[in-house]
Amino acid sequence: GSRPGSSVWNGLHYTIRTPPFATAHLADMDYSLDFSKCNTPSDRIALIATKPLTTNERWIEFKKGELLLFDKGVAYGMASECACVEEKGRGLYSKF
């Protein structure tokens, strides 16, 4: 079954944070964090959670059976895209 508030079985969500970074407002408490003060203009961040953590950001729910590869703050879902990440040495078979 699906999690409460989710339309699919896993209930995983993600958001991508890019410059210019804004202040995020937490969903479960009265607290905000200004990400412009702790990130640089060259940062790009992917955040994955079981439910949206903030109220003022766009959260995308994973589709049922969906598998995404995140690399440098970008989500890849197509095999050809994942292969390009793999060729750069940052995929599942990469050796670090």
Salt bridges, closest charged atoms under 4 A:
GLU57 OE2 - ARG17 NE 2.67
GLU61 OE2 - HIS13 NE2 3.97
ASP71 OD1 - ARG90 NE 2.85
